[in-house]
Amino acid sequence: MPYDFVDEAFNSGMEEPAVLKATGKTIQVIFDNEVAVEQGQYFEIEAGRSVALCRTDDVSALKNEETITIRNKDYKIKAKKPDGTGFTTLILAVY
């Protein structure tokens, strides 16, 4: 990995396990399941996005539309965004 702080990030207490369905491999991710609720006059609008920050080495072979399980919920990988420092952000959609 290019930078030592990648290992530190995944030993910070913020990490949690995720299972790659294609291989059955368990990796550590930092999961963000952000949901925003906007209250309208007659209804609520809920929007959200789920992302997982991973070690690039752990997910370099993954392809879009593969499945990852986090917190016992399956997500499809919609995009991989490596940042060049050893981290990759996975953009996820509920499966």
C-alpha positions in Angstrom: 0.0 0.0 0.0 1.3 3.4 -0.8 0.7 5.0 2.6 1.0 3.6 6.2 -2.1 5.6 7.3 -4.3 3.2 5.4 -3.6 0.4 7.9 -4.2 2.9 10.8 -7.6 3.8 9.4 -8.7 0.2 9.4 -7.5 -0.3 13.0 -9.2 2.8 14.3 -12.4 1.3 15.7 -14.5 2.7 12.9 -14.1 -0.3 10.7 -16.5 -3.2 10.4 -16.6 -6.4 8.5 -18.1 -6.8 5.0 -18.3 -10.0 2.9 -17.6 -10.0 -0.8 -20.2 -12.5 -2.2 -18.2 -13.5 -5.2 -15.3 -14.8 -3.2 -16.7 -15.2 0.4 -13.8 -13.1 1.6 -14.3 -10.8 4.6 -12.7 -7.4 4.4 -12.8 -4.4 6.7 -14.7 -1.3 5.6 -15.7 2.1 7.0 -19.4 2.2 6.2 -21.5 5.4 5.7 -25.2 4.9 5.2 -26.2 8.5 5.1 -29.9 9.3 4.9 -31.4 12.8 4.6 -35.1 13.5 5.2 -36.7 16.6 3.8 -40.1 17.5 5.2 -42.5 18.8 2.5 -45.9 20.3 3.1 -47.7 17.1 2.3 -45.1 14.3 2.5 -41.5 13.5 3.4 -38.8 12.9 0.9 -36.1 10.5 2.0 -32.8 10.4 0.0 -29.7 8.5 0.8 -26.5 7.0 -0.4 -24.5 4.2 1.0 -20.7 4.1 0.6 -17.9 1.9 1.9 -14.4 3.1 2.3 -12.0 0.1 1.7 -8.4 -0.7 1.2 -7.7 -0.6 -2.5 -5.8 -3.9 -2.3 -8.9 -5.6 -0.9 -11.3 -4.5 -3.7 -9.1 -4.0 -6.8 -10.5 -7.1 -8.6 -14.2 -6.3 -7.8 -16.5 -5.3 -10.7 -19.5 -3.1 -10.7 -22.8 -5.0 -9.9 -21.0 -7.5 -7.6 -22.6 -7.9 -4.2 -21.1 -7.0 -0.8 -22.8 -7.7 2.5 -22.5 -5.1 5.3 -24.5 -5.3 8.5 -26.4 -8.4 7.2 -27.7 -6.4 4.2 -26.7 -7.0 0.5 -25.6 -4.1 -1.6 -24.6 -3.9 -5.3 -21.4 -2.1 -6.1 -22.4 0.7 -8.5 -18.9 2.3 -8.8 -15.4 2.0 -7.4 -13.4 5.2 -6.8 -9.8 4.7 -5.9 -8.1 7.8 -4.6 -4.5 6.9 -5.4 -3.4 6.7 -1.7 -4.5 3.2 -0.9 -8.2 3.9 -0.3 -11.1 3.1 -2.6 -14.7 4.3 -2.0 -17.4 1.9 -3.1 -20.7 3.5 -4.2 -23.4 1.1 -3.2 -27.1 0.5 -3.9 -29.5 -1.6 -2.0 -29.8 -5.0 -3.6 
